[in-house]
Amino acid sequence: MKTEIVPIDSVSMDPANARKHDERNLTAIRDSLRAFGQQKPIVVDQREIVIAGNGTLEAAKRLGWTDIAIVRTTLDQTQATAFGIADNRTAELAEWDDEVLRSLLDSMDDETRDLLAFDQKELDAMLPPMAIDIEEDEIPENVEPVTKPGDLWILGAYFECEDCGKKYDYKQGLEMSACPCG
């Protein structure tokens, strides 16, 4: 496999590309290209049509690049089309190792982490909150504990309102002084 640097206008997007690239995706690709450069070539067929890397080509054009790295496939048209679909599909089938991902993300500064195109909601869904060590208050002897409406009780990985029973995750619960029901 030989990588070539060619004028960006010499290759064309695949008009039959089944993969859609919305603005969020193109912004993420553009930000990655800007931060890290082109670390892998796009794949083109004998007609100079992109088989894999249409989003990269579009993002590079938006950055004003004049050249792009390519590799030419020798697959016939049917196989090249199948490869393009397989290239996209195999990435979709992968899963994150949450523990390793958390460790990697924790090792990065905020600016670098922002380049990865995860929004906070996605990170929260992907990475359950880390365990928080909470020291229990000592209850003085001869004093009966009293629960007020709206008090939040820690029950495993979440807080639960004593009054209404609504559950809050750690992060949400720690940011609250009481449940809104109280």
Contact map, one row per residue, 1 for C-alpha under 8 A:
11100000000000000000000000000000000000000000000000000000000000000000001100000000000000000000000000000000000000000000000000000000000000000000000000000000000000000000000000000000000000
11110000000000000000000000000000000000000000000000000000000000000000001100000000000000000000000000000000000000000000000000000000000000000000000000000000000000000000000000000000000000
11111000000000000000000000000000000000001000000000000000000000000000111100000000000000000000000000000000000000000000000000000000000000000000000000000000000000000000000000000000000000
01111100000000000000000000000000000000000000000000000000000000000000111000000000000000000000000000000000000000000000000000000000000000000000000000000000000000000000000000000000000000
00111110000000000000000000000000000000000000000000000000000000000011110000000000000000000000000000000000000000000000000000000000000000000000000000000000000000000000000000000000000000
00011111010000000000000000000000000000000000000000000000000000000011110000000000000000000000000000000000000000000000000000000000000000000000000000000000000000000000000000000000000000
00001111111000000000000000000000000000000000000000000000000000000111000000000000000000000000000000000000000000000000000000000000000000000000000000000000000000000000000000000000000000
00000111111000000000000000000000000000000000000000000000100010001111000000000000000000000000000000000000000000000000000000000000000000000000000000000000000000000000000000000000000000
00000011111100000000000000000000000000000000000000000000000000000100000000000000000000000000000000000000000000000000000000000000000000000000000000000000000000000000000000000000000000
00000111111100000000000000000000000000000000000100000000000000000000000000000000000000000000000000000000000000000000000000000000000000000000000000000000000000000000000000000000000000
00000011111110000000000000000000000000000001000111000000000000000000000000000000000000000000000000000000000000000000000000000000000000000000000000000000000000000000000000000000000000
00000000111111000000000000000000000000000000000111000000000000000000000000000000000000000000000000000000000000000000000000000000000000000000000000000000000000000000000000000000000000
00000000001111101000000000000000000000000000000011000100110000000000000000000000000000000000000000000000000000000000000000000000000000000000000000000000000000000000000000000000000000
00000000000111111000000000000000000000000000000011100100000000000000000000000000000000000000000000000000000000000000000000000000000000000000000000000000000000000000000000000000000000
00000000000011111000000000000000000000000000000000000000000000000000000000000000000000000000000000000000000000000000000000000000000000000000000000000000000000000000000000000000000000
00000000000001111100000000000000000000000000000000000000000000000000000000000000000000000000000000000000000000000000000000000000000000000000000000000000000000000000000000000000000000
00000000000011111111000000000000000000000000000000100100000000000000000000000000000000000000000000000000000000000000000000000000000000000000000000000000000000000000000000000000000000
00000000000000011111000000000000000000000000000000000000000000000000000000000000000010000000000000000000000000000000000000000000000000000000000000000000000000000000000000000000000000
00000000000000001111100000000000000000000000000000000000000000000000000000000000000000010000000000000000000000000000000000000000000000000000000000000000000000000000000000000000000000
00000000000000001111110000000000000000000000000000000000000000000000000000000000000000000000000000000000000000000000000000000000000000000000000000000000000000000000000000000000000000
00000000000000000011111111000000000000000000000000000010000000000000000000000000000000000000000000000000000000000000000000000000000000000000000000000000000000000000000000000000000000
00000000000000000001111111000000000000000000000000000000000000000000000000000000000000000000000000000000000000000000000000000000000000000000000000000000000000000000000000000000000000
00000000000000000000111111100000000000000000000000000000000000000000000000000000000000000000000000000000000000000000000000000000000000000000000000000000000000000000000000000000000000
00000000000000000000111111110000000000000000000000000000000000000000000000000000000000000000000000000000000000000000000000000000000000000000000000000000000000000000000000000000000000
00000000000000000000111111111000000000000000000000000000000000000000000000000000000000000000000000000000000000000000000000000000000000000000000000000000000000000000000000000000000000
00000000000000000000111111111100000000000000000000000011011000000000000000000000000000000000000000000000000000000000000000000000000000000000000000000000000000000000000000000000000000
00000000000000000000001111111110000000000000000000000000001000000000000000000000000000000000000000000000000000000000000000000000000000000000000000000000000000000000000000000000000000
00000000000000000000000111111111000000000000000000000000000000000000000000000000000000000000000000000000000000000011100000000000000000000000000000000000000000000000000000000000000000
00000000000000000000000011111111100000000000000000000011001000000000000000000000000000000000000000000000000000000000000000000000000000000000000000000000000000000000000000000000000000
00000000000000000000000001111111110000000000000000000001001101100000000000000000000000000000000000000000000000000000000000000000000000000000000000000000000000000000000000000000000000
00000000000000000000000000111111111000000000000000000000000000000000000000000000000000000000000000000000000000000010000000000000000000000000000000000000000000000000000000000000000000
00000000000000000000000000011111111110000000000000000000000000000000000000000000000000000000000000000000000000000011000000000000000000000000000000000000000000000000000000000000000000
00000000000000000000000000001111111111000000000000000000001100000000000000000000000000000000000000000000000000000000000000000000000000000000000000000000000000000000000000000000000000
00000000000000000000000000000111111110000000000000000000000000100000000000000000000000000000000000000000000000000000000000000000000000000000000000000000000000000000000000000000000000
00000000000000000000000000000011111110000000000000000000000000000000000000000000000000000000000000000000000000000010000000000000000000000000000000000000000000000000000000000000000000
00000000000000000000000000000001111111100000000000000000000000000000000000000000000000000000000000000000000000000000000000000000000000000000000000000000000000000000000000000000000000
00000000000000000000000000000001111111100000000000000000000000000000000000000000000000000000000000000000000000000000000000000000000000000000000000000000000000000000000000000000000000
00000000000000000000000000000000100111111000000000000000000000000001100000000000000000000000000000000000000000000000000000000000000000000000000000000000000000000000000000000000000000
00000000000000000000000000000000000111111000000000000000000000000000000000000000000000000000000000000000000000000000000000000000000000000000000000000000000000000000000000000000000000
00000000000000000000000000000000000001111100000000000000000000000000100000000000000000000000000000000000000000000000000000000000000000000000000000000000000000000000000000000000000000
00100000000000000000000000000000000001111110000000001000000000000001111000000000000000000000000000000000000000000000000000000000000000000000000000000000000000000000000000000000000000
00000000000000000000000000000000000000011111000001111101100000000000111000000000000000000000000000000000000000000000000000000000000000000000000000000000000000000000000000000000000000
00000000000000000000000000000000000000001111100001111000000000000000011110000000000000000000000000000000000000000000000000000000000000000000000000000000000000000000000000000000000000
00000000001000000000000000000000000000000111111111110000000000000000011110000000000000000000000000000000000000000000000000000000000000000000000000000000000000000000000000000000000000
00000000000000000000000000000000000000000011111111100000000000000000000111101001000000000000000000000000000000000000000000000000000000000000000000000000000000000000000000000000000000
00000000000000000000000000000000000000000001111110000000000000000000000111000000000000000000000000000000000000000000000000000000000000000000000000000000000000000000000000000000000000
00000000000000000000000000000000000000000001111110000000000000000000000000000000000000000000000000000000000000000000000000000000000000000000000000000000000000000000000000000000000000
00000000011100000000000000000000000000000001111111000000000000000000000000000000000000000000000000000000000000000000000000000000000000000000000000000000000000000000000000000000000000
00000000001111000000000000000000000000000001111111100000000000000000000000000000000000000000000000000000000000000000000000000000000000000000000000000000000000000000000000000000000000
00000000001111000000000000000000000000000111100111111100000000000000000000000000000000000000000000000000000000000000000000000000000000000000000000000000000000000000000000000000000000
00000000000001001000000000000000000000000111100011111100000000000000000000000001101100000000000000000000000000000000000000000000000000000000000000000000000000000000000000000000000000
00000000000000000000000000000000000000000111000001111100000000000000000000000000001100100000000000000000000000000000000000000000000000000000000000000000000000000000000000000000000000
00000000000000000000000000000000000000001110000001111111100000000000000000000000000000000000000000000000000000000000000000000000000000000000000000000000000000000000000000000000000000
00000000000011001000000000000000000000000100000001111111110000000000000000000000000000000000000000000000000000000000000000000000000000000000000000000000000000000000000000000000000000
00000000000000000000100001001000000000000000000000001111111000000000000000000000000000000000000000000000000000000000000000000000000000000000000000000000000000000000000000000000000000
00000000000000000000000001001100000000000100000000001111111100000000000000000000000000000000000000000000000000000000000000000000000000000000000000000000000000000000000000000000000000
00000001000010000000000000000000000000000100000000001111111110000001000000000000000000000000000000000000000000000000000000000000000000000000000000000000000000000000000000000000000000
00000000000010000000000001000000000000000000000000000111111111000000000000000000000000000000000000000000000000000000000000000000000000000000000000000000000000000000000000000000000000
00000000000000000000000001101100100000000000000000000011111111100000000000000000000000000000000000000000000000000000000000000000000000000000000000000000000000000000000000000000000000
00000000000000000000000000000100100000000000000000000001111111111001000000000000000000000000000000000000000000000000000000000000000000000000000000000000000000000000000000000000000000
00000001000000000000000000000000000000000000000000000000111111111100000000000000000000000000000000000000000000000000000000000000000000000000000000000000000000000000000000000000000000
00000000000000000000000000000100000000000000000000000000011111111000000000000000000000000000000000000000000000000000000000000000000000000000000000000000000000000000000000000000000000
00000000000000000000000000000100010000000000000000000000001111111000000000000000000000000000000000000000000000000000000000000000000000000000000000000000000000000000000000000000000000
00000000000000000000000000000000000000000000000000000000000111111100000000000000000000000000000000000000000000000000000000000000000000000000000000000000000000000000000000000000000000
00000001000000000000000000000000000000000000000000000000000111111111000000000000000000000000000000000000000000000000000000000000000000000000000000000000000000000000000000000000000000
00000011100000000000000000000000000000000000000000000000000010011111000000000000000000000000000000000000000000000000000000000000000000000000000000000000000000000000000000000000000000
00001111000000000000000000000000000000000000000000000000000000001111100000000000000000000000000000000000000000000000000000000000000000000000000000000000000000000000000000000000000000
00001111000000000000000000000000000001001000000000000000100100001111110000000000000000000000000000000000000000000000000000000000000000000000000000000000000000000000000000000000000000
00111100000000000000000000000000000001011100000000000000000000000011111000000000000000000000000000000000000000000000000000000000000000000000000000000000000000000000000000000000000000
00111100000000000000000000000000000000001111000000000000000000000001111100000000000000000000000000000000000000000000000000000000000000000000000000000000000000000000000000000000000000
11110000000000000000000000000000000000001111000000000000000000000000111110000000000000000000000000000000000000000000000000000000000000000000000000000000000000000000000000000000000000
11100000000000000000000000000000000000000011110000000000000000000000011111000000000000000000000000000000000000000000000000000000000000000000000000000000000000000000000000000000000000
00000000000000000000000000000000000000000011110000000000000000000000001111100001000000000000000000000000000000000000000000000000000000000000000000000000000000000000000000000000000000
00000000000000000000000000000000000000000000110000000000000000000000000111110000000000000000000000000000000000000000000000000000000000000000000000000000000000000000000000000000000000
00000000000000000000000000000000000000000000100000000000000000000000000011111111000000000000000000000000000000000000000000000000000000000000000000000000000000000000000000000000000000
00000000000000000000000000000000000000000000000000000000000000000000000001111111000000000000000000000000000000000000000000000000000000000000000000000000000000000000000000000000000000
00000000000000000000000000000000000000000000100000000000000000000000000000111111100000000000000000000000000000000000000000000000000000000000000000000000000000000000000000000000000000
00000000000000000000000000000000000000000000000000000000000000000000000000111111110000000000000000000000000000000000000000000000000000000000000000000000000000000000000000000000000000
00000000000000000000000000000000000000000000000000000000000000000000000000111111111000000000000000000000000000000000000000000000000000000000000000000000000000000000000000000000000000
00000000000000000000000000000000000000000000100000100000000000000000000010111111111100000000000000000000000000000000000000000000000000000000000000000000000000000000000000000000000000
00000000000000000000000000000000000000000000000000100000000000000000000000001111111110000000000000000000000000000000000000000000000000000000000000000000000000000000000000000000000000
00000000000000000000000000000000000000000000000000000000000000000000000000000111111111000000000000000000000000000000000000000000000000000000000000000000000000000000000000000000000000
00000000000000000000000000000000000000000000000000110000000000000000000000000011111111100000000000000000000000000000000000000000000000000000000000000000000000000000000000000000000000
00000000000000000000000000000000000000000000000000110000000000000000000000000001111111110000000000000000000000000000000000000000000000000000000000000000000000000000000000000000000000
00000000000000000100000000000000000000000000000000000000000000000000000000000000111111111000000000000000000000000000000000000000000000000000000000000000000000000000000000000000000000
00000000000000000000000000000000000000000000000000000000000000000000000000000000011111111100000000000000000000000000000000000000000000000000000000000000000000000000000000000000000000
00000000000000000000000000000000000000000000000000010000000000000000000000000000001111111110000000000000000000000000000000000000000000000000000000000000000000000000000000000000000000
00000000000000000010000000000000000000000000000000000000000000000000000000000000000111111111000000000000000000000000000000000000000000000000000000000000000000000000000000000000000000
00000000000000000000000000000000000000000000000000000000000000000000000000000000000011111111100000000000000000000000000000000000000000000000000000000000000000000000000000000000000000
00000000000000000000000000000000000000000000000000000000000000000000000000000000000001111111110000000000000000000000000000000000000000000000000000000000000000000000000000000000000000
00000000000000000000000000000000000000000000000000000000000000000000000000000000000000111111110000000000000000000000000000000000000000000000000000000000000000000000000000000000000000
00000000000000000000000000000000000000000000000000000000000000000000000000000000000000011111110000000000000000000000000000000000000000000000000000000000000000000000000000000000000000
00000000000000000000000000000000000000000000000000000000000000000000000000000000000000001111111000000000000000000000000000000000000000000000000000000000000000000000000000000000000000
00000000000000000000000000000000000000000000000000000000000000000000000000000000000000000111111100000000000000000000000000000000000000000000000000000000000000000000000000000000000000
00000000000000000000000000000000000000000000000000000000000000000000000000000000000000000000111110000000000000000000000000000000000000000000000000000000000000000000000000000000000000
00000000000000000000000000000000000000000000000000000000000000000000000000000000000000000000011111001000000000000000000000000000000000000000000000000000000000000000000000000000000000
00000000000000000000000000000000000000000000000000000000000000000000000000000000000000000000001111111000000000000000000000000000000000000000000000000000000000000000000000000000000000
00000000000000000000000000000000000000000000000000000000000000000000000000000000000000000000000111111100000000000000000000000110000000000000000000000000000000000000000000000000000000
00000000000000000000000000000000000000000000000000000000000000000000000000000000000000000000000011111110000000000000000000000000000000000000000000000000000000000000000000000000000000
00000000000000000000000000000000000000000000000000000000000000000000000000000000000000000000000011111111000000000000000000000000000000000000000000000000000000000000000000000000000000
00000000000000000000000000000000000000000000000000000000000000000000000000000000000000000000000111111111100000000000000000000000000000000000000000000000000000000000000000000000000000
00000000000000000000000000000000000000000000000000000000000000000000000000000000000000000000000001111111110000000000000000000010000000000000000000000000000000000000000000000000000000
00000000000000000000000000000000000000000000000000000000000000000000000000000000000000000000000000111111111000000000000000000000000000000000000000000000000000000000000000000000000000
00000000000000000000000000000000000000000000000000000000000000000000000000000000000000000000000000011111111100000000000000000000000000000000000000000000000000000000000000000000000000
00000000000000000000000000000000000000000000000000000000000000000000000000000000000000000000000000001111111100001000000000000000000000000000000000000000000000000000000000000000000000
00000000000000000000000000000000000000000000000000000000000000000000000000000000000000000000000000000111111110000000000000000000000000000000000000000000000000000000000000000000000000
00000000000000000000000000000000000000000000000000000000000000000000000000000000000000000000000000000011111110000000000000000000000000000000000000000000000000000000000000000000000000
00000000000000000000000000000000000000000000000000000000000000000000000000000000000000000000000000000001111111011000000000000000000000000000000000000000000000000000000000000000000000
00000000000000000000000000000000000000000000000000000000000000000000000000000000000000000000000000000000011111111000000000000000000000000000000000000000000000000000000000000000000000
00000000000000000000000000000000000000000000000000000000000000000000000000000000000000000000000000000000000111111100000000000000000000000000000000000000000000000000000000000000000000
00000000000000000000000000000000000000000000000000000000000000000000000000000000000000000000000000000000000011111110000000000000000000000000000000000000000000000000000000000000000000
00000000000000000000000000000000000000000000000000000000000000000000000000000000000000000000000000000000000111111111000000000000000000000000000000000000000000000000000000000000000000
00000000000000000000000000000000000000000000000000000000000000000000000000000000000000000000000000000000100111111111000000000000000000000000000000000000000000000000000000000000000000
00000000000000000000000000000000000000000000000000000000000000000000000000000000000000000000000000000000000001111111110000000000000000000000000000000000000000000000000000000000000000
00000000000000000000000000010011001000000000000000000000000000000000000000000000000000000000000000000000000000111111100000000000000000000000000000000000000000000000000000000000000000
00000000000000000000000000010001000000000000000000000000000000000000000000000000000000000000000000000000000000011111110000000000000000000000000000000000000000000000000000000000000000
00000000000000000000000000010000000000000000000000000000000000000000000000000000000000000000000000000000000000000111111000000000000000000000000000000000000000000000000000000000000000
00000000000000000000000000000000000000000000000000000000000000000000000000000000000000000000000000000000000000000101111101100000000000000000000000000000000000000000000000000000000000
00000000000000000000000000000000000000000000000000000000000000000000000000000000000000000000000000000000000000000000111111100000000000000000000000000000000000000000000000000000000000
00000000000000000000000000000000000000000000000000000000000000000000000000000000000000000000000000000000000000000000011111110000000000000000000000000000000000000000000000000000000000
00000000000000000000000000000000000000000000000000000000000000000000000000000000000000000000000000000000000000000000001111111000000000000000000000000000000000000000000000000000000000
00000000000000000000000000000000000000000000000000000000000000000000000000000000000000000000000000000000000000000000011111111100000000000000000000000000000000000000000000000000000000
00000000000000000000000000000000000000000000000000000000000000000000000000000000000000000000000000000000000000000000011111111110000000000000000000000000000000000000000000000000000000
00000000000000000000000000000000000000000000000000000000000000000000000000000000000000000000000000000000000000000000000111111111100000000000000000000000000000000000000000000000000000
00000000000000000000000000000000000000000000000000000000000000000000000000000000000000000000000000000000000000000000000011111111000000000000000000000000000000000000000000000000000000
00000000000000000000000000000000000000000000000000000000000000000000000000000000000000000000000001000000000000000000000001111111000000000000000000000000000000000000000000000000000000
00000000000000000000000000000000000000000000000000000000000000000000000000000000000000000000000001000100000000000000000000111111100000000000000000000000000000000000000000000000000000
00000000000000000000000000000000000000000000000000000000000000000000000000000000000000000000000000000000000000000000000000011111110000000000000000000000000000000000000000000000000000
00000000000000000000000000000000000000000000000000000000000000000000000000000000000000000000000000000000000000000000000000010011111000000000000000000000000000000000000001100000000000
00000000000000000000000000000000000000000000000000000000000000000000000000000000000000000000000000000000000000000000000000000001111100000000000000000000000000000000000000000000000000
00000000000000000000000000000000000000000000000000000000000000000000000000000000000000000000000000000000000000000000000000000000111110000000000000000000000010000000000000000000000000
00000000000000000000000000000000000000000000000000000000000000000000000000000000000000000000000000000000000000000000000000000000011111000000000000000000000000000000000000000000000000
00000000000000000000000000000000000000000000000000000000000000000000000000000000000000000000000000000000000000000000000000000000001111100000000000000000000000000000000000000000000000
00000000000000000000000000000000000000000000000000000000000000000000000000000000000000000000000000000000000000000000000000000000000111110000000000000000000000000000000000000000000000
00000000000000000000000000000000000000000000000000000000000000000000000000000000000000000000000000000000000000000000000000000000000011111000000000000000000000000000000000000000000000
00000000000000000000000000000000000000000000000000000000000000000000000000000000000000000000000000000000000000000000000000000000000001111100000000000000000000000000000000000000000000
00000000000000000000000000000000000000000000000000000000000000000000000000000000000000000000000000000000000000000000000000000000000000111110000000000000000000000000000000000000000000
00000000000000000000000000000000000000000000000000000000000000000000000000000000000000000000000000000000000000000000000000000000000000011111000000000000000000000000000000000000000000
00000000000000000000000000000000000000000000000000000000000000000000000000000000000000000000000000000000000000000000000000000000000000001111101010000000000000000000000000000000000000
00000000000000000000000000000000000000000000000000000000000000000000000000000000000000000000000000000000000000000000000000000000000000000111111000000000000000000000000000000000000000
00000000000000000000000000000000000000000000000000000000000000000000000000000000000000000000000000000000000000000000000000000000000000000011111000000000000000000000000000000000000000
00000000000000000000000000000000000000000000000000000000000000000000000000000000000000000000000000000000000000000000000000000000000000000001111100000000000000000000000000000000000000
00000000000000000000000000000000000000000000000000000000000000000000000000000000000000000000000000000000000000000000000000000000000000000011111110000000000000000000000000000000000000
00000000000000000000000000000000000000000000000000000000000000000000000000000000000000000000000000000000000000000000000000000000000000000000011111000000000000000000000000000000000000
00000000000000000000000000000000000000000000000000000000000000000000000000000000000000000000000000000000000000000000000000000000000000000010001111100000000000000000000000000000000000
00000000000000000000000000000000000000000000000000000000000000000000000000000000000000000000000000000000000000000000000000000000000000000000000111110000000000000000000000000000000000
00000000000000000000000000000000000000000000000000000000000000000000000000000000000000000000000000000000000000000000000000000000000000000000000011111010000000000100000000000000000000
00000000000000000000000000000000000000000000000000000000000000000000000000000000000000000000000000000000000000000000000000000000000000000000000001111110000000000010000000000000000000
00000000000000000000000000000000000000000000000000000000000000000000000000000000000000000000000000000000000000000000000000000000000000000000000000111110000000000110000000000000000011
00000000000000000000000000000000000000000000000000000000000000000000000000000000000000000000000000000000000000000000000000000000000000000000000000011111000000001111000000000000011111
00000000000000000000000000000000000000000000000000000000000000000000000000000000000000000000000000000000000000000000000000000000000000000000000000111111100000001110000000000000011001
00000000000000000000000000000000000000000000000000000000000000000000000000000000000000000000000000000000000000000000000000000000000000000000000000000111110000111100000000001000011000
00000000000000000000000000000000000000000000000000000000000000000000000000000000000000000000000000000000000000000000000000000000000000000000000000000011111000111100000000000000000000
00000000000000000000000000000000000000000000000000000000000000000000000000000000000000000000000000000000000000000000000000000000000000000000000000000001111111110000000000000000000000
00000000000000000000000000000000000000000000000000000000000000000000000000000000000000000000000000000000000000000000000000000000000000000000000000000000111111110000000000000000000000
00000000000000000000000000000000000000000000000000000000000000000000000000000000000000000000000000000000000000000000000000000000000000000000000000000000011111100000000000000000000000
00000000000000000000000000000000000000000000000000000000000000000000000000000000000000000000000000000000000000000000000000000000001000000000000000000000011111100000000011000000000000
00000000000000000000000000000000000000000000000000000000000000000000000000000000000000000000000000000000000000000000000000000000000000000000000000000000011111110000001111001000000000
00000000000000000000000000000000000000000000000000000000000000000000000000000000000000000000000000000000000000000000000000000000000000000000000000000001111111111000001111001000000000
00000000000000000000000000000000000000000000000000000000000000000000000000000000000000000000000000000000000000000000000000000000000000000000000000000001111001111100111100000000000000
00000000000000000000000000000000000000000000000000000000000000000000000000000000000000000000000000000000000000000000000000000000000000000000000000000111100000111111111000000000001000
00000000000000000000000000000000000000000000000000000000000000000000000000000000000000000000000000000000000000000000000000000000000000000000000000101111100000011111100000000000000000
00000000000000000000000000000000000000000000000000000000000000000000000000000000000000000000000000000000000000000000000000000000000000000000000000011110000000001111100000000000000011
00000000000000000000000000000000000000000000000000000000000000000000000000000000000000000000000000000000000000000000000000000000000000000000000000000100000000001111110000000000000010
00000000000000000000000000000000000000000000000000000000000000000000000000000000000000000000000000000000000000000000000000000000000000000000000000000000000000011111111000000000000000
00000000000000000000000000000000000000000000000000000000000000000000000000000000000000000000000000000000000000000000000000000000000000000000000000000000000000011001111100000000000000
00000000000000000000000000000000000000000000000000000000000000000000000000000000000000000000000000000000000000000000000000000000000000000000000000000000000001111000111110000000000000
00000000000000000000000000000000000000000000000000000000000000000000000000000000000000000000000000000000000000000000000000000000000000000000000000000000000001110000011111011000000000
00000000000000000000000000000000000000000000000000000000000000000000000000000000000000000000000000000000000000000000000000000000000000000000000000000000000011100000001111111000000000
00000000000000000000000000000000000000000000000000000000000000000000000000000000000000000000000000000000000000000000000000000000100000000000000000000000000011100000000111111100000000
00000000000000000000000000000000000000000000000000000000000000000000000000000000000000000000000000000000000000000000000000000000100000000000000000000000000000000000000011111110000000
00000000000000000000000000000000000000000000000000000000000000000000000000000000000000000000000000000000000000000000000000000000000000000000000000000000000000000000000111111111000000
00000000000000000000000000000000000000000000000000000000000000000000000000000000000000000000000000000000000000000000000000000000000000000000000000000001000001100000000111111111100000
00000000000000000000000000000000000000000000000000000000000000000000000000000000000000000000000000000000000000000000000000000000000000000000000000000000000000000000000001111111100000
00000000000000000000000000000000000000000000000000000000000000000000000000000000000000000000000000000000000000000000000000000000000000000000000000000000000000000000000000111111100000
00000000000000000000000000000000000000000000000000000000000000000000000000000000000000000000000000000000000000000000000000000000000000000000000000000000000000000000000000011111111000
00000000000000000000000000000000000000000000000000000000000000000000000000000000000000000000000000000000000000000000000000000000000000000000000000000000000000000000000000001111111000
00000000000000000000000000000000000000000000000000000000000000000000000000000000000000000000000000000000000000000000000000000000000000000000000000000111000000000000000000000001111101
00000000000000000000000000000000000000000000000000000000000000000000000000000000000000000000000000000000000000000000000000000000000000000000000000000111000000001000000000000001111111
00000000000000000000000000000000000000000000000000000000000000000000000000000000000000000000000000000000000000000000000000000000000000000000000000000100000000000000000000000000011111
00000000000000000000000000000000000000000000000000000000000000000000000000000000000000000000000000000000000000000000000000000000000000000000000000001100000000000011000000000000001111
00000000000000000000000000000000000000000000000000000000000000000000000000000000000000000000000000000000000000000000000000000000000000000000000000001110000000000010000000000000011111
